Amino acid sequence: MEIKINIGLRIKALRESTNMAQKDLAYIADLDRSYIAGVESGQRNISIVNIEKIATALGVSIKEFFNDISFNEKKEI
C-alpha cells in the first residue's frame, strides 16, 4: 500500500478512536479541514511537520503514530 494511503488511514483511525470530527482535528492542529480530508483519503502529500501537528492534536507521539502494522510492511525496491 502506498505511504500516503497508510498515513491517511492511520490519521483517520486515530481520529475516529477519539470520536473527533475532521473539523475539530483541523482546528486543534491549526490546519484546514479540507487538507485533513485530502490527507485522510491519501490524495495529499503531508510534511513531517504536519504529521507532528496532527499527532500532537490526537494526543500521540510520532513514535506511537508510526507504531502501526501498516508501517511495518517490508517493501521491495
Secondary structure, 3 states (H helix, E strand, C coil): CCHHHHHHHHHHHHHHHCCCCHHHHHHHHCCCHHHHHHHHCCCCCCCHHHHHHHHHHHCCCHHHHHCCHHHCCCCCC
